[in-house]
Structure formats: structure tokens, C-alpha cells
Amino acid sequence: MDIKWTNDLSVGVDSIDNQHKELIVIINNLLNAINRGDSKDEIQKVVTFLKQYVETHFTMEETLMKRIKYPKDKYLEHEKQHTDFWETYNELIGEFKKSPGSPFMVTKIKNVLVGWFTNHVNKTDKAIGVFIRKQ
């Protein structure tokens, strides 16, 4: 059930890769807490920590893109994906709070978080690494 770090997920920028590795740990902690049936309070702690960490990570990526003069259209698309993630994440957590023990919700959280993370890293974040290496 866990996400595993592989070199395929590497963006090639240490600061981003290190934060991605930490995000994997936090996502796995959330999925494991849900699977174990931890209390709502324990799960809420992980949800809150994940949100704070993702906010920090998105800010770092967006700051880096500005610093390296990433093309504006690509920056805006990347930023939009971050905004879209927040909408999806907040909706998902809201649904989870209504039915925390539902196996359907566990599967949905896993699919959304893992799917979004791997897709975003492989398609959007890797482009930052490619851009930096070309400079």
C-alpha cells in the first residue's frame, strides 16, 4: 500500500527530491494510520502535518521556479496544479471526516494522494529539473 521512493521519481534537484522523500513518508503515515483504524485525533494530526508540509513544499517549488526564471506559462500551469491539489485535498479530507471508517474512503484517499503525487512528480516537477540542467 505504501508509496516507495525510486530513482524514477527523482527530479534531479536535491531540495525537491529530499522534500518528495519526506512527503512519501508522511503520505504513508496517513495511509497506515487510516488502515490501522487510529483515532480521529491521531489521523487529524497526520492530516494537519501533511497539509503544512505540502504548503512548505509548494512554496519552495514556486520560489525556485521564480529564481531560475522558469518560463511563465509553465510556472502558471505548475502553480495551477498546486491550487487544484488543494481543492481536491480539502474536499477529500472533508469527505473523510464524514465517514472515516469507510473502506471506500481509504481507497479513495490512497488513489487521490498517490495518484496525484506520482503524476505531478513525473510530469510537472521533473520539467523543473530538465530546465535547470539545460541552463
MARLORO-450387 format. One record per atom (N, C-alpha, C): residue number from 1; chain; atom name; x, y, z. Coordinates in pm, 1 decimal. Example, Ala and Ser with C-alpha at 12.3 -4.5 7.8 and 13.67 -1.06 7.14 Angstrom:
residues 2
+-----+-----+------+----------+----------+----------+
! seq ! mol ! atom !        u !        v !        w !
+-----+-----+------+----------+----------+----------+
!   1 !   A !    N !   1319.0 !   -569.0 !    780.0 !
!   1 !   A !   CA !   1230.0 !   -450.0 !    780.0 !
!   1 !   A !    C !   1320.0 !   -330.0 !    780.0 !
!   2 !   A !    N !   1285.0 !   -225.0 !    708.0 !
!   2 !   A !   CA !   1367.0 !   -106.0 !    714.0 !
!   2 !   A !    C !   1290.0 !      3.0 !    787.0 !
+-----+-----+------+----------+----------+----------+
//
This chain:
residues 135
+-----+-----+------+----------+----------+----------+
! seq ! mol ! atom !        u !        v !        w !
+-----+-----+------+----------+----------+----------+
!   1 !   A !    N !     81.1 !   -120.1 !      0.0 !
!   1 !   A !   CA !      0.0 !      0.0 !      0.0 !
!   1 !   A !    C !     85.4 !    126.3 !      0.0 !
!   2 !   A !    N !    203.4 !    118.0 !     57.0 !
!   2 !   A !   CA !    289.2 !    235.5 !     66.8 !
!   2 !   A !    C !    342.1 !    280.0 !    -69.0 !
!   3 !   A !    N !    373.4 !    409.8 !    -76.6 !
!   3 !   A !   CA !    447.5 !    462.1 !   -190.9 !
!   3 !   A !    C !    593.7 !    434.0 !   -161.7 !
!   4 !   A !    N !    666.6 !    392.0 !   -260.3 !
!   4 !   A !   CA !    810.2 !    366.4 !   -243.8 !
!   4 !   A !    C !    888.4 !    467.8 !   -326.6 !
!   5 !   A !    N !    995.2 !    520.9 !   -266.1 !
!   5 !   A !   CA !   1084.0 !    609.6 !   -341.1 !
!   5 !   A !    C !   1165.5 !    524.9 !   -436.4 !
!   6 !   A !    N !   1168.1 !    565.2 !   -560.5 !
!   6 !   A !   CA !   1255.9 !    503.2 !   -659.8 !
!   6 !   A !    C !   1325.0 !    615.5 !   -736.6 !
!   7 !   A !    N !   1431.5 !    582.2 !   -803.5 !
!   7 !   A !   CA !   1502.0 !    682.7 !   -883.5 !
!   7 !   A !    C !   1414.2 !    738.1 !   -995.0 !
!   8 !   A !    N !   1311.0 !    662.2 !  -1033.4 !
!   8 !   A !   CA !   1218.1 !    711.5 !  -1135.9 !
!   8 !   A !    C !   1145.7 !    838.0 !  -1089.4 !
!   9 !   A !    N !   1133.2 !    855.7 !   -957.7 !
!   9 !   A !   CA !   1065.2 !    973.8 !   -904.1 !
!   9 !   A !    C !   1159.5 !   1092.6 !   -887.5 !
!  10 !   A !    N !   1287.5 !   1072.3 !   -910.1 !
!  10 !   A !   CA !   1384.1 !   1180.6 !   -890.4 !
!  10 !   A !    C !   1365.4 !   1290.0 !   -994.9 !
!  11 !   A !    N !   1361.2 !   1413.4 !   -945.0 !
!  11 !   A !   CA !   1352.6 !   1531.0 !  -1030.5 !
!  11 !   A !    C !   1493.0 !   1574.1 !  -1072.9 !
!  12 !   A !    N !   1592.0 !   1535.6 !   -990.8 !
!  12 !   A !   CA !   1729.5 !   1573.8 !  -1019.1 !
!  12 !   A !    C !   1769.0 !   1703.6 !   -951.7 !
!  13 !   A !    N !   1684.6 !   1751.1 !   -861.2 !
!  13 !   A !   CA !   1712.2 !   1870.6 !   -781.3 !
!  13 !   A !    C !   1702.1 !   1825.3 !   -636.2 !
!  14 !   A !    N !   1816.7 !   1826.0 !   -566.1 !
!  14 !   A !   CA !   1820.8 !   1768.4 !   -431.2 !
!  14 !   A !    C !   1714.7 !   1823.3 !   -337.0 !
!  15 !   A !    N !   1694.5 !   1955.1 !   -337.5 !
!  15 !   A !   CA !   1598.1 !   2013.9 !   -243.9 !
!  15 !   A !    C !   1456.8 !   1961.0 !   -270.5 !
!  16 !   A !    N !   1421.3 !   1945.2 !   -395.8 !
!  16 !   A !   CA !   1288.3 !   1892.4 !   -430.6 !
!  16 !   A !    C !   1282.4 !   1744.0 !   -399.0 !
!  17 !   A !    N !   1384.1 !   1668.8 !   -440.7 !
!  17 !   A !   CA !   1384.2 !   1524.1 !   -415.6 !
!  17 !   A !    C !   1377.2 !   1493.0 !   -266.0 !
!  18 !   A !    N !   1452.1 !   1566.9 !   -185.0 !
!  18 !   A !   CA !   1450.3 !   1542.3 !    -40.7 !
!  18 !   A !    C !   1312.6 !   1569.0 !     18.8 !
!  19 !   A !    N !   1247.6 !   1675.1 !    -26.9 !
!  19 !   A !   CA !   1112.8 !   1702.7 !     22.3 !
!  19 !   A !    C !   1013.4 !   1598.4 !    -28.7 !
!  20 !   A !    N !   1031.2 !   1552.9 !   -151.1 !
!  20 !   A !   CA !    943.2 !   1446.9 !   -202.8 !
!  20 !   A !    C !    957.3 !   1319.3 !   -120.5 !
!  21 !   A !    N !   1079.8 !   1286.2 !    -82.3 !
!  21 !   A !   CA !   1101.2 !   1167.0 !      1.4 !
!  21 !   A !    C !   1027.1 !   1181.9 !    134.2 !
!  22 !   A !    N !   1033.8 !   1300.5 !    192.2 !
!  22 !   A !   CA !    963.7 !   1326.0 !    318.3 !
!  22 !   A !    C !    812.6 !   1320.9 !    298.5 !
!  23 !   A !    N !    764.7 !   1373.9 !    187.0 !
!  23 !   A !   CA !    621.1 !   1367.0 !    157.6 !
!  23 !   A !    C !    573.6 !   1222.1 !    146.3 !
!  24 !   A !    N !    655.8 !   1137.9 !     86.8 !
!  24 !   A !   CA !    620.9 !    995.9 !     76.3 !
!  24 !   A !    C !    604.5 !    935.5 !    215.4 !
!  25 !   A !    N !    696.2 !    968.1 !    305.6 !
!  25 !   A !   CA !    687.2 !    917.1 !    443.0 !
!  25 !   A !    C !    556.3 !    963.0 !    507.9 !
!  26 !   A !    N !    522.4 !   1090.8 !    491.4 !
!  26 !   A !   CA !    402.2 !   1145.3 !    554.9 !
!  26 !   A !    C !    275.7 !   1084.6 !    493.3 !
!  27 !   A !    N !    271.2 !   1072.8 !    361.5 !
!  27 !   A !   CA !    155.3 !   1010.4 !    296.2 !
!  27 !   A !    C !    140.4 !    866.9 !    344.9 !
!  28 !   A !    N !    251.1 !    794.7 !    350.8 !
!  28 !   A !   CA !    246.4 !    656.2 !    400.6 !
!  28 !   A !    C !    197.4 !    651.6 !    545.1 !
!  29 !   A !    N !    242.5 !    746.7 !    627.5 !
!  29 !   A !   CA !    195.8 !    752.1 !    766.6 !
!  29 !   A !    C !     45.0 !    772.1 !    772.8 !
!  30 !   A !    N !     -6.9 !    858.2 !    687.4 !
!  30 !   A !   CA !   -150.8 !    882.3 !    684.7 !
!  30 !   A !    C !   -226.3 !    756.3 !    642.6 !
!  31 !   A !    N !   -181.8 !    695.0 !    534.7 !
!  31 !   A !   CA !   -248.2 !    573.5 !    486.8 !
!  31 !   A !    C !   -242.9 !    462.8 !    591.1 !
!  32 !   A !    N !   -128.8 !    448.7 !    657.4 !
!  32 !   A !   CA !   -115.0 !    345.8 !    760.9 !
!  32 !   A !    C !   -203.2 !    374.9 !    881.9 !
!  33 !   A !    N !   -212.6 !    501.6 !    921.2 !
!  33 !   A !   CA !   -297.6 !    539.6 !   1035.4 !
!  33 !   A !    C !   -443.7 !    508.1 !   1005.0 !
!  34 !   A !    N !   -485.0 !    536.3 !    882.7 !
!  34 !   A !   CA !   -623.0 !    507.0 !    842.4 !
!  34 !   A !    C !   -646.3 !    356.0 !    841.8 !
!  35 !   A !    N !   -552.1 !    282.2 !    784.3 !
!  35 !   A !   CA !   -565.6 !    135.7 !    777.1 !
!  35 !   A !    C !   -568.9 !     70.6 !    914.7 !
!  36 !   A !    N !   -492.8 !    125.3 !   1008.9 !
!  36 !   A !   CA !   -490.1 !     70.2 !   1145.5 !
!  36 !   A !    C !   -615.6 !    105.1 !   1222.7 !
!  37 !   A !    N !   -691.5 !    201.2 !   1170.8 !
!  37 !   A !   CA !   -809.9 !    245.2 !   1242.9 !
!  37 !   A !    C !   -775.4 !    335.4 !   1359.8 !
!  38 !   A !    N !   -666.8 !    411.6 !   1346.0 !
!  38 !   A !   CA !   -628.7 !    505.1 !   1452.0 !
!  38 !   A !    C !   -744.4 !    600.9 !   1481.1 !
!  39 !   A !    N !   -737.8 !    662.9 !   1596.8 !
!  39 !   A !   CA !   -843.3 !    755.9 !   1636.8 !
!  39 !   A !    C !   -847.4 !    874.6 !   1540.5 !
!  40 !   A !    N !   -963.5 !    940.2 !   1538.4 !
!  40 !   A !   CA !   -979.1 !   1058.1 !   1453.3 !
!  40 !   A !    C !   -873.9 !   1163.3 !   1488.0 !
!  41 !   A !    N !   -844.4 !   1178.6 !   1618.0 !
!  41 !   A !   CA !   -745.3 !   1278.0 !   1660.1 !
!  41 !   A !    C !   -607.1 !   1246.2 !   1604.2 !
!  42 !   A !    N !   -568.8 !   1119.2 !   1609.3 !
!  42 !   A !   CA !   -437.5 !   1079.4 !   1556.5 !
!  42 !   A !    C !   -431.1 !   1102.1 !   1405.9 !
!  43 !   A !    N !   -536.7 !   1064.3 !   1337.0 !
!  43 !   A !   CA !   -539.8 !   1083.2 !   1191.4 !
!  43 !   A !    C !   -538.5 !   1232.4 !   1159.6 !
!  44 !   A !    N !   -611.9 !   1312.0 !   1236.2 !
!  44 !   A !   CA !   -615.6 !   1456.8 !   1212.9 !
!  44 !   A !    C !   -476.5 !   1518.1 !   1229.4 !
!  45 !   A !    N !   -397.1 !   1468.3 !   1323.3 !
!  45 !   A !   CA !   -260.5 !   1518.6 !   1340.6 !
!  45 !   A !    C !   -178.6 !   1495.5 !   1213.6 !
!  46 !   A !    N !   -192.0 !   1377.1 !   1155.6 !
!  46 !   A !   CA !   -116.7 !   1345.1 !   1033.7 !
!  46 !   A !    C !   -168.5 !   1429.0 !    916.9 !
!  47 !   A !    N !   -300.6 !   1444.0 !    906.6 !
!  47 !   A !   CA !   -361.0 !   1525.9 !    800.3 !
!  47 !   A !    C !   -309.6 !   1669.7 !    809.7 !
!  48 !   A !    N !   -305.9 !   1723.3 !    930.6 !
!  48 !   A !   CA !   -259.4 !   1860.8 !    951.9 !
!  48 !   A !    C !   -110.9 !   1874.3 !    918.2 !
!  49 !   A !    N !    -30.3 !   1777.7 !    961.5 !
!  49 !   A !   CA !    112.3 !   1781.9 !    932.1 !
!  49 !   A !    C !    136.1 !   1772.1 !    781.4 !
!  50 !   A !    N !     62.6 !   1682.9 !    714.0 !
!  50 !   A !   CA !     76.2 !   1668.9 !    568.5 !
!  50 !   A !    C !     42.4 !   1801.2 !    501.2 !
!  51 !   A !    N !    -65.0 !   1864.4 !    543.1 !
!  51 !   A !   CA !   -105.1 !   1991.8 !    482.8 !
!  51 !   A !    C !      4.3 !   2097.0 !    500.5 !
!  52 !   A !    N !     58.5 !   2107.3 !    621.5 !
!  52 !   A !   CA !    163.7 !   2205.9 !    647.7 !
!  52 !   A !    C !    288.6 !   2176.7 !    563.7 !
!  53 !   A !    N !    323.5 !   2050.1 !    554.3 !
!  53 !   A !   CA !    443.8 !   2014.5 !    479.4 !
!  53 !   A !    C !    424.3 !   2041.4 !    330.4 !
!  54 !   A !    N !    307.1 !   2008.4 !    279.2 !
!  54 !   A !   CA !    280.1 !   2032.2 !    137.2 !
!  54 !   A !    C !    282.3 !   2182.4 !    107.9 !
!  55 !   A !    N !    225.9 !   2263.5 !    197.5 !
!  55 !   A !   CA !    229.6 !   2409.1 !    178.6 !
!  55 !   A !    C !    374.2 !   2458.1 !    168.8 !
!  56 !   A !    N !    459.1 !   2410.6 !    259.3 !
!  56 !   A !   CA !    600.7 !   2447.7 !    258.8 !
!  56 !   A !    C !    666.3 !   2403.3 !    128.5 !
!  57 !   A !    N !    636.8 !   2281.8 !     86.7 !
!  57 !   A !   CA !    696.5 !   2227.2 !    -35.3 !
!  57 !   A !    C !    652.7 !   2306.2 !   -158.7 !
!  58 !   A !    N !    522.9 !   2332.6 !   -170.7 !
!  58 !   A !   CA !    474.0 !   2408.1 !   -286.6 !
!  58 !   A !    C !    537.4 !   2547.1 !   -291.3 !
!  59 !   A !    N !    549.3 !   2612.4 !   -176.3 !
!  59 !   A !   CA !    610.7 !   2744.6 !   -170.2 !
!  59 !   A !    C !    755.9 !   2737.4 !   -216.5 !
!  60 !   A !    N !    827.7 !   2635.2 !   -170.8 !
!  60 !   A !   CA !    967.5 !   2619.2 !   -210.6 !
!  60 !   A !    C !    977.8 !   2599.9 !   -362.0 !
!  61 !   A !    N !    893.6 !   2513.2 !   -419.0 !
!  61 !   A !   CA !    898.4 !   2490.9 !   -564.3 !
!  61 !   A !    C !    868.6 !   2619.7 !   -640.2 !
!  62 !   A !    N !    765.9 !   2690.8 !   -597.5 !
!  62 !   A !   CA !    727.5 !   2812.3 !   -668.9 !
!  62 !   A !    C !    835.4 !   2920.3 !   -656.8 !
!  63 !   A !    N !    898.9 !   2930.7 !   -541.8 !
!  63 !   A !   CA !   1009.3 !   3024.9 !   -522.0 !
!  63 !   A !    C !   1127.4 !   2987.7 !   -610.8 !
!  64 !   A !    N !   1158.6 !   2858.3 !   -615.8 !
!  64 !   A !   CA !   1267.8 !   2810.6 !   -701.1 !
!  64 !   A !    C !   1239.3 !   2842.4 !   -847.3 !
!  65 !   A !    N !   1116.8 !   2818.1 !   -893.0 !
!  65 !   A !   CA !   1083.7 !   2845.6 !  -1033.1 !
!  65 !   A !    C !   1101.3 !   2993.3 !  -1066.2 !
!  66 !   A !    N !   1063.3 !   3080.4 !   -974.1 !
!  66 !   A !   CA !   1082.9 !   3224.5 !   -997.6 !
!  66 !   A !    C !   1231.7 !   3257.4 !  -1002.8 !
!  67 !   A !    N !   1308.1 !   3198.5 !   -909.8 !
!  67 !   A !   CA !   1451.6 !   3228.2 !   -901.8 !
!  67 !   A !    C !   1526.6 !   3185.5 !  -1028.9 !
!  68 !   A !    N !   1488.4 !   3072.1 !  -1085.7 !
!  68 !   A !   CA !   1558.3 !   3023.0 !  -1205.4 !
!  68 !   A !    C !   1498.3 !   3078.5 !  -1334.4 !
!  69 !   A !    N !   1400.1 !   3168.4 !  -1318.5 !
!  69 !   A !   CA !   1332.4 !   3229.2 !  -1433.8 !
!  69 !   A !    C !   1266.7 !   3122.3 !  -1522.6 !
!  70 !   A !    N !   1193.5 !   3035.7 !  -1455.5 !
!  70 !   A !   CA !   1117.6 !   2931.3 !  -1524.6 !
!  70 !   A !    C !   1017.1 !   2999.4 !  -1617.1 !
!  71 !   A !    N !    994.6 !   2945.4 !  -1737.9 !
!  71 !   A !   CA !    900.6 !   3009.7 !  -1830.7 !
!  71 !   A !    C !    764.2 !   3035.1 !  -1763.9 !
!  72 !   A !    N !    713.2 !   3155.5 !  -1785.2 !
!  72 !   A !   CA !    592.3 !   3198.8 !  -1714.8 !
!  72 !   A !    C !    473.5 !   3105.8 !  -1738.3 !
!  73 !   A !    N !    454.1 !   3058.6 !  -1860.8 !
!  73 !   A !   CA !    339.8 !   2970.5 !  -1888.8 !
!  73 !   A !    C !    352.5 !   2838.6 !  -1811.5 !
!  74 !   A !    N !    474.5 !   2785.8 !  -1803.5 !
!  74 !   A !   CA !    495.3 !   2661.5 !  -1729.4 !
!  74 !   A !    C !    480.3 !   2684.6 !  -1579.0 !
!  75 !   A !    N !    527.4 !   2800.2 !  -1533.0 !
!  75 !   A !   CA !    512.5 !   2834.7 !  -1391.2 !
!  75 !   A !    C !    364.5 !   2843.4 !  -1355.1 !
!  76 !   A !    N !    287.7 !   2914.2 !  -1437.5 !
!  76 !   A !   CA !    145.1 !   2931.5 !  -1408.6 !
!  76 !   A !    C !     70.8 !   2797.4 !  -1410.6 !
!  77 !   A !    N !    106.7 !   2710.3 !  -1501.6 !
!  77 !   A !   CA !     44.0 !   2577.5 !  -1506.0 !
!  77 !   A !    C !     80.6 !   2497.3 !  -1381.2 !
!  78 !   A !    N !    205.5 !   2505.1 !  -1342.2 !
!  78 !   A !   CA !    252.0 !   2434.0 !  -1223.2 !
!  78 !   A !    C !    178.4 !   2486.0 !  -1098.7 !
!  79 !   A !    N !    171.6 !   2617.1 !  -1088.6 !
!  79 !   A !   CA !    101.7 !   2679.6 !   -975.9 !
!  79 !   A !    C !    -46.5 !   2639.4 !   -974.6 !
!  80 !   A !    N !   -108.6 !   2631.6 !  -1091.5 !
!  80 !   A !   CA !   -249.7 !   2590.4 !  -1101.5 !
!  80 !   A !    C !   -266.7 !   2446.7 !  -1051.7 !
!  81 !   A !    N !   -171.1 !   2360.7 !  -1084.0 !
!  81 !   A !   CA !   -179.9 !   2222.7 !  -1035.0 !
!  81 !   A !    C !   -172.4 !   2219.2 !   -882.7 !
!  82 !   A !    N !    -91.4 !   2305.5 !   -824.3 !
!  82 !   A !   CA !    -84.3 !   2313.3 !   -678.5 !
!  82 !   A !    C !   -219.2 !   2358.9 !   -621.4 !
!  83 !   A !    N !   -277.6 !   2460.2 !   -683.2 !
!  83 !   A !   CA !   -408.7 !   2510.2 !   -638.7 !
!  83 !   A !    C !   -515.4 !   2402.2 !   -653.3 !
!  84 !   A !    N !   -514.8 !   2333.2 !   -765.7 !
!  84 !   A !   CA !   -611.3 !   2225.1 !   -788.6 !
!  84 !   A !    C !   -594.6 !   2113.8 !   -684.9 !
!  85 !   A !    N !   -469.0 !   2085.4 !   -648.4 !
!  85 !   A !   CA !   -445.1 !   1984.4 !   -545.7 !
!  85 !   A !    C !   -514.7 !   2024.3 !   -416.3 !
!  86 !   A !    N !   -501.6 !   2152.2 !   -376.6 !
!  86 !   A !   CA !   -562.7 !   2196.6 !   -250.2 !
!  86 !   A !    C !   -713.1 !   2178.5 !   -252.1 !
!  87 !   A !    N !   -775.3 !   2209.1 !   -365.0 !
!  87 !   A !   CA !   -920.3 !   2191.7 !   -374.5 !
!  87 !   A !    C !   -957.0 !   2044.8 !   -356.6 !
!  88 !   A !    N !   -885.5 !   1958.4 !   -424.8 !
!  88 !   A !   CA !   -911.0 !   1814.5 !   -415.9 !
!  88 !   A !    C !   -881.6 !   1762.4 !   -275.9 !
!  89 !   A !    N !   -769.4 !   1803.3 !   -218.5 !
!  89 !   A !   CA !   -728.9 !   1757.1 !    -85.8 !
!  89 !   A !    C !   -831.9 !   1798.3 !     19.8 !
!  90 !   A !    N !   -871.6 !   1924.8 !     18.5 !
!  90 !   A !   CA !   -967.7 !   1973.4 !    117.3 !
!  90 !   A !    C !  -1103.1 !   1903.7 !    104.0 !
!  91 !   A !    N !  -1145.4 !   1880.5 !    -18.6 !
!  91 !   A !   CA !  -1270.8 !   1808.3 !    -43.4 !
!  91 !   A !    C !  -1259.5 !   1664.5 !      8.2 !
!  92 !   A !    N !  -1148.7 !   1602.5 !    -19.5 !
!  92 !   A !   CA !  -1124.4 !   1464.3 !     21.6 !
!  92 !   A !    C !  -1123.3 !   1451.3 !    174.1 !
!  93 !   A !    N !  -1054.6 !   1541.2 !    241.2 !
!  93 !   A !   CA !  -1047.7 !   1536.0 !    387.0 !
!  93 !   A !    C !  -1186.4 !   1564.5 !    446.7 !
!  94 !   A !    N !  -1260.8 !   1654.2 !    384.4 !
!  94 !   A !   CA !  -1397.2 !   1680.6 !    429.4 !
!  94 !   A !    C !  -1483.7 !   1555.2 !    420.2 !
!  95 !   A !    N !  -1472.4 !   1483.9 !    309.4 !
!  95 !   A !   CA !  -1546.6 !   1357.5 !    291.8 !
!  95 !   A !    C !  -1501.6 !   1255.0 !    395.4 !
!  96 !   A !    N !  -1371.2 !   1248.5 !    417.8 !
!  96 !   A !   CA !  -1317.6 !   1151.4 !    512.4 !
!  96 !   A !    C !  -1372.3 !   1175.6 !    653.3 !
!  97 !   A !    N !  -1382.5 !   1302.1 !    692.0 !
!  97 !   A !   CA !  -1431.7 !   1334.3 !    825.9 !
!  97 !   A !    C !  -1576.0 !   1287.6 !    845.0 !
!  98 !   A !    N !  -1652.5 !   1282.3 !    735.7 !
!  98 !   A !   CA !  -1792.4 !   1238.7 !    743.9 !
!  98 !   A !    C !  -1804.1 !   1086.5 !    756.4 !
!  99 !   A !    N !  -1710.4 !   1014.5 !    695.5 !
!  99 !   A !   CA !  -1716.1 !    867.1 !    702.0 !
!  99 !   A !    C !  -1575.5 !    809.2 !    713.8 !
! 100 !   A !    N !  -1510.7 !    830.9 !    830.0 !
! 100 !   A !   CA !  -1369.3 !    793.9 !    846.5 !
! 100 !   A !    C !  -1340.4 !    644.6 !    837.3 !
! 101 !   A !    N !  -1434.4 !    560.3 !    871.9 !
! 101 !   A !   CA !  -1406.4 !    416.8 !    872.0 !
! 101 !   A !    C !  -1438.7 !    347.0 !    741.5 !
! 102 !   A !    N !  -1487.3 !    420.8 !    646.2 !
! 102 !   A !   CA !  -1531.7 !    361.4 !    520.7 !
! 102 !   A !    C !  -1414.2 !    307.6 !    438.2 !
! 103 !   A !    N !  -1419.6 !    178.8 !    400.9 !
! 103 !   A !   CA !  -1313.6 !    124.2 !    314.0 !
! 103 !   A !    C !  -1305.4 !    199.4 !    181.6 !
! 104 !   A !    N !  -1419.5 !    247.0 !    133.9 !
! 104 !   A !   CA !  -1422.0 !    325.4 !     10.7 !
! 104 !   A !    C !  -1336.6 !    451.3 !     26.5 !
! 105 !   A !    N !  -1349.1 !    519.5 !    142.5 !
! 105 !   A !   CA !  -1272.1 !    641.8 !    165.9 !
! 105 !   A !    C !  -1123.2 !    612.8 !    173.5 !
! 106 !   A !    N !  -1086.2 !    502.5 !    237.3 !
! 106 !   A !   CA !   -944.9 !    465.4 !    245.7 !
! 106 !   A !    C !   -888.0 !    449.5 !    104.9 !
! 107 !   A !    N !   -960.7 !    377.8 !     21.6 !
! 107 !   A !   CA !   -917.2 !    355.7 !   -117.5 !
! 107 !   A !    C !   -911.6 !    487.5 !   -193.6 !
! 108 !   A !    N !  -1011.8 !    570.8 !   -173.6 !
! 108 !   A !   CA !  -1015.9 !    698.4 !   -245.1 !
! 108 !   A !    C !   -898.9 !    787.6 !   -204.2 !
! 109 !   A !    N !   -870.9 !    795.2 !    -74.0 !
! 109 !   A !   CA !   -757.9 !    876.4 !    -26.8 !
! 109 !   A !    C !   -627.9 !    825.1 !    -87.0 !
! 110 !   A !    N !   -610.6 !    694.7 !    -84.0 !
! 110 !   A !   CA !   -488.6 !    636.3 !   -141.2 !
! 110 !   A !    C !   -478.1 !    671.0 !   -289.5 !
! 111 !   A !    N !   -584.4 !    647.9 !   -363.3 !
! 111 !   A !   CA !   -580.9 !    672.4 !   -507.6 !
! 111 !   A !    C !   -554.0 !    818.7 !   -539.6 !
! 112 !   A !    N !   -619.9 !    908.7 !   -466.3 !
! 112 !   A !   CA !   -602.6 !   1051.0 !   -493.8 !
! 112 !   A !    C !   -461.8 !   1096.8 !   -457.2 !
! 113 !   A !    N !   -418.2 !   1069.2 !   -334.3 !
! 113 !   A !   CA !   -286.4 !   1117.5 !   -291.4 !
! 113 !   A !    C !   -172.7 !   1053.8 !   -370.0 !
! 114 !   A !    N !   -175.8 !    922.0 !   -379.5 !
! 114 !   A !   CA !    -68.1 !    852.5 !   -450.2 !
! 114 !   A !    C !    -71.6 !    886.4 !   -598.9 !
! 115 !   A !    N !   -189.7 !    884.2 !   -656.2 !
! 115 !   A !   CA !   -203.1 !    914.4 !   -799.3 !
! 115 !   A !    C !   -158.7 !   1055.5 !   -832.2 !
! 116 !   A !    N !   -206.5 !   1152.2 !   -753.3 !
! 116 !   A !   CA !   -169.4 !   1290.4 !   -780.2 !
! 116 !   A !    C !    -19.7 !   1310.1 !   -762.4 !
! 117 !   A !    N !     34.1 !   1258.2 !   -653.9 !
! 117 !   A !   CA !    176.1 !   1275.3 !   -624.7 !
! 117 !   A !    C !    262.3 !   1220.9 !   -738.5 !
! 118 !   A !    N !    241.8 !   1094.9 !   -775.3 !
! 118 !   A !   CA !    328.3 !   1034.7 !   -877.5 !
! 118 !   A !    C !    309.0 !   1102.2 !  -1012.9 !
! 119 !   A !    N !    187.1 !   1136.8 !  -1047.2 !
! 119 !   A !   CA !    161.3 !   1203.6 !  -1174.7 !
! 119 !   A !    C !    226.2 !   1342.2 !  -1177.5 !
! 120 !   A !    N !    209.1 !   1417.6 !  -1069.9 !
! 120 !   A !   CA !    264.9 !   1553.0 !  -1063.9 !
! 120 !   A !    C !    417.9 !   1550.1 !  -1068.6 !
! 121 !   A !    N !    477.2 !   1459.7 !   -993.9 !
! 121 !   A !   CA !    623.4 !   1449.9 !   -993.3 !
! 121 !   A !    C !    673.5 !   1412.0 !  -1132.1 !
! 122 !   A !    N !    615.0 !   1307.7 !  -1189.1 !
! 122 !   A !   CA !    665.1 !   1256.4 !  -1317.1 !
! 122 !   A !    C !    642.6 !   1350.7 !  -1434.1 !
! 123 !   A !    N !    535.5 !   1427.1 !  -1432.4 !
! 123 !   A !   CA !    505.8 !   1512.2 !  -1547.8 !
! 123 !   A !    C !    544.4 !   1658.0 !  -1526.3 !
! 124 !   A !    N !    521.6 !   1709.9 !  -1408.6 !
! 124 !   A !   CA !    537.2 !   1853.8 !  -1387.1 !
! 124 !   A !    C !    666.3 !   1888.8 !  -1316.3 !
! 125 !   A !    N !    694.7 !   1821.5 !  -1204.9 !
! 125 !   A !   CA !    815.1 !   1854.3 !  -1129.2 !
! 125 !   A !    C !    942.3 !   1817.7 !  -1204.5 !
! 126 !   A !    N !    940.7 !   1707.1 !  -1276.0 !
! 126 !   A !   CA !   1061.4 !   1667.9 !  -1350.0 !
! 126 !   A !    C !   1101.3 !   1772.2 !  -1453.4 !
! 127 !   A !    N !   1003.5 !   1846.5 !  -1504.2 !
! 127 !   A !   CA !   1033.4 !   1951.1 !  -1602.1 !
! 127 !   A !    C !   1121.7 !   2059.5 !  -1541.5 !
! 128 !   A !    N !   1108.6 !   2083.0 !  -1410.6 !
! 128 !   A !   CA !   1195.1 !   2181.8 !  -1344.4 !
! 128 !   A !    C !   1340.7 !   2132.5 !  -1349.5 !
! 129 !   A !    N !   1362.4 !   2006.2 !  -1318.9 !
! 129 !   A !   CA !   1496.4 !   1950.6 !  -1324.9 !
! 129 !   A !    C !   1555.5 !   1957.7 !  -1463.5 !
! 130 !   A !    N !   1475.0 !   1926.8 !  -1564.7 !
! 130 !   A !   CA !   1521.5 !   1934.2 !  -1703.2 !
! 130 !   A !    C !   1561.0 !   2079.7 !  -1736.6 !
! 131 !   A !    N !   1477.8 !   2173.2 !  -1697.6 !
! 131 !   A !   CA !   1505.8 !   2315.2 !  -1724.2 !
! 131 !   A !    C !   1637.3 !   2357.5 !  -1659.4 !
! 132 !   A !    N !   1657.3 !   2319.4 !  -1534.6 !
! 132 !   A !   CA !   1781.1 !   2356.3 !  -1463.3 !
! 132 !   A !    C !   1903.2 !   2294.2 !  -1530.7 !
! 133 !   A !    N !   1894.9 !   2169.7 !  -1570.5 !
! 133 !   A !   CA !   2009.7 !   2103.5 !  -1634.4 !
! 133 !   A !    C !   2043.5 !   2164.2 !  -1769.5 !
! 134 !   A !    N !   1945.3 !   2221.4 !  -1838.6 !
! 134 !   A !   CA !   1970.0 !   2282.3 !  -1969.3 !
! 134 !   A !    C !   2038.0 !   2418.2 !  -1956.5 !
! 135 !   A !    N !   2028.7 !   2479.4 !  -1837.7 !
! 135 !   A !   CA !   2087.0 !   2613.1 !  -1821.0 !
! 135 !   A !    C !   2235.6 !   2607.8 !  -1798.2 !
+-----+-----+------+----------+----------+----------+
//
